[in-house]
Amino acid sequence: MINKNLVEGKVAVVTGSGQGIGKAIAERLAEFGAKVIITDINNEKGQEVADNLSASGMTAVFRRFNVTDFENMKSCVEEMKNIFGRIDIWVNNAGITGTARVDEITLSDWDRMQELDLKSVFFCTQAVYEIMKAQNYGKLVHISSMAGERGGRSSSCAYSSAKAGVLNLSKCFALSGGKYNITSNCVCPGRTLTAMAEGLSWLKDPADAPEKTIPLCRFGTPDDIANAVLFLASDLSSYITGDVIDVNGGLYMK
Ligand SMILES: NC(=O)c1ccc[n+]([C@@H]2O[C@H](COP(=O)([O-])OP(=O)(O)OC[C@H]3O[C@@H](n4cnc5c(N)ncnc54)[C@H](O)[C@@H]3O)[C@@H](O)[C@H]2O)c1
């Protein structure tokens, strides 16, 4: 039986949910009944998201969590599990972008992007995977990018390559998690209006105006992405794993 409240009573962790897409995901999961753990490196913003949800009668707490704290990864994730006793939904959302062209990317650019946008996703998932296996239940959702599917246009190759890696590691967790009732899927946002977008050329270049380039004639919003995550985090998607939902207004059709 599918619970009509979609994620009622489920415990969800969203990385990088102090602002932007992560914040919208945390809000949407909380609205549909999940107990949400907001995590971010920005204490003020993360706490504010949790406080606002709590003030509206939803269940949300904030924990500072740096997704690149590899040494303490397992203990941090275990501490999060202890807050509500389990973790049903884990959304790998935290990320950074870059704009260096292929002939400009330095070793340190490359390493930073792989560490924050790819390595962190793997080790966060590995840590929560143990908890989900023991529960015989888990919904893993990873925020990749349209750039990971078709190469970085306004974002750098270091970014798009890391996001392509996320698409692949999601399939690896889908392959090994299936027998434990764990699904692993990605959402690939297109051009989405957040603080991250402010550094990208498509936001300002008249040639990239959405009426000219995007079939649905507008940029995406964090809520557009959150709606797809809600579906993948709920039991409505129980027979979908290792897959991808593109949320890009039709800008890229496979
Ligand atoms: N905005 C877009 O157009 C777009 C397009 C495709 C994919 N994405 C992806 O969506 C995700 C969210 O992006 P956004 O646009 O909301 O970005 P954003 O910059 O607005 O928010 C990112 C959040 O991640 C947090 N964060 C950064 N480093 C962290 C770390 N080490 N540990 C924990 N938290 C950290 C930040 O504090 C911030 O709250 C990212 O993975 C991004 O790559 C965004």
Ligand as a Chemical Component Dictionary entry (heavy atoms), coordinates in Angstrom:
data_LIG
# 
_chem_comp.id                   LIG 
_chem_comp.type                 NON-POLYMER 
_chem_comp.pdbx_formal_charge   0 
_chem_comp.three_letter_code    LIG 
# 
loop_
_chem_comp_atom.comp_id 
_chem_comp_atom.atom_id 
_chem_comp_atom.alt_atom_id 
_chem_comp_atom.type_symbol 
_chem_comp_atom.charge 
_chem_comp_atom.model_Cartn_x 
_chem_comp_atom.model_Cartn_y 
_chem_comp_atom.model_Cartn_z 
_chem_comp_atom.pdbx_ordinal 
LIG N1  N1  N 0  21.728 25.733 -10.098 1  
LIG C1  C1  C 0  21.864 25.034 -11.220 2  
LIG O1  O1  O 0  21.641 25.538 -12.360 3  
LIG C2  C2  C 0  22.276 23.581 -11.156 4  
LIG C3  C3  C 0  22.266 22.836 -12.345 5  
LIG C4  C4  C 0  22.630 21.503 -12.310 6  
LIG C5  C5  C 0  22.987 20.911 -11.122 7  
LIG N2  N2  N 1  23.002 21.650 -9.974  8  
LIG C6  C6  C 0  23.419 20.965 -8.737  9  
LIG O2  O2  O 0  22.449 21.146 -7.724  10 
LIG C7  C7  C 0  23.080 21.092 -6.440  11 
LIG C8  C8  C 0  22.654 22.300 -5.614  12 
LIG O3  O3  O 0  23.068 23.473 -6.308  13 
LIG P1  P1  P 0  22.491 24.943 -6.022  14 
LIG O4  O4  O 0  22.323 25.577 -7.337  15 
LIG O5  O5  O -1 21.375 24.881 -5.069  16 
LIG O6  O6  O 0  23.800 25.579 -5.334  17 
LIG P2  P2  P 0  23.983 26.617 -4.152  18 
LIG O7  O7  O 0  25.385 27.095 -4.281  19 
LIG O8  O8  O 0  22.882 27.601 -4.124  20 
LIG O9  O9  O 0  23.852 25.697 -2.833  21 
LIG C9  C9  C 0  24.830 24.742 -2.501  22 
LIG C10 C10 C 0  24.752 24.445 -1.019  23 
LIG O10 O10 O 0  25.764 23.480 -0.732  24 
LIG C11 C11 C 0  26.456 23.866 0.449   25 
LIG N3  N3  N 0  27.799 23.312 0.459   26 
LIG C12 C12 C 0  28.867 23.694 -0.291  27 
LIG N4  N4  N 0  29.942 22.988 0.065   28 
LIG C13 C13 C 0  29.554 22.118 1.034   29 
LIG C14 C14 C 0  30.222 21.118 1.788   30 
LIG N5  N5  N 0  31.532 20.889 1.635   31 
LIG N6  N6  N 0  29.507 20.397 2.672   32 
LIG C15 C15 C 0  28.183 20.640 2.851   33 
LIG N7  N7  N 0  27.510 21.594 2.195   34 
LIG C16 C16 C 0  28.188 22.316 1.275   35 
LIG C17 C17 C 0  26.451 25.394 0.384   36 
LIG O11 O11 O 0  26.723 25.974 1.675   37 
LIG C18 C18 C 0  25.055 25.671 -0.144  38 
LIG O12 O12 O 0  24.109 25.776 0.902   39 
LIG C19 C19 C 0  24.581 21.012 -6.703  40 
LIG O13 O13 O 0  25.017 19.683 -6.618  41 
LIG C20 C20 C 0  24.684 21.510 -8.137  42 
LIG O14 O14 O 0  25.834 21.034 -8.786  43 
LIG C21 C21 C 0  22.653 22.962 -9.963  44 
# 
loop_
_chem_comp_bond.comp_id 
_chem_comp_bond.atom_id_1 
_chem_comp_bond.atom_id_2 
_chem_comp_bond.value_order 
_chem_comp_bond.pdbx_ordinal 
LIG N1  C1  SING 1  
LIG C1  O1  DOUB 2  
LIG C1  C2  SING 3  
LIG C2  C3  SING 4  
LIG C2  C21 DOUB 5  
LIG C3  C4  DOUB 6  
LIG C4  C5  SING 7  
LIG C5  N2  DOUB 8  
LIG N2  C6  SING 9  
LIG N2  C21 SING 10 
LIG C6  O2  SING 11 
LIG C6  C20 SING 12 
LIG O2  C7  SING 13 
LIG C7  C8  SING 14 
LIG C7  C19 SING 15 
LIG C8  O3  SING 16 
LIG O3  P1  SING 17 
LIG P1  O4  DOUB 18 
LIG P1  O5  SING 19 
LIG P1  O6  SING 20 
LIG O6  P2  SING 21 
LIG P2  O7  DOUB 22 
LIG P2  O8  SING 23 
LIG P2  O9  SING 24 
LIG O9  C9  SING 25 
LIG C9  C10 SING 26 
LIG C10 O10 SING 27 
LIG C10 C18 SING 28 
LIG O10 C11 SING 29 
LIG C11 N3  SING 30 
LIG C11 C17 SING 31 
LIG N3  C12 SING 32 
LIG N3  C16 SING 33 
LIG C12 N4  DOUB 34 
LIG N4  C13 SING 35 
LIG C13 C14 SING 36 
LIG C13 C16 DOUB 37 
LIG C14 N5  SING 38 
LIG C14 N6  DOUB 39 
LIG N6  C15 SING 40 
LIG C15 N7  DOUB 41 
LIG N7  C16 SING 42 
LIG C17 O11 SING 43 
LIG C17 C18 SING 44 
LIG C18 O12 SING 45 
LIG C19 O13 SING 46 
LIG C19 C20 SING 47 
LIG C20 O14 SING 48 
# 
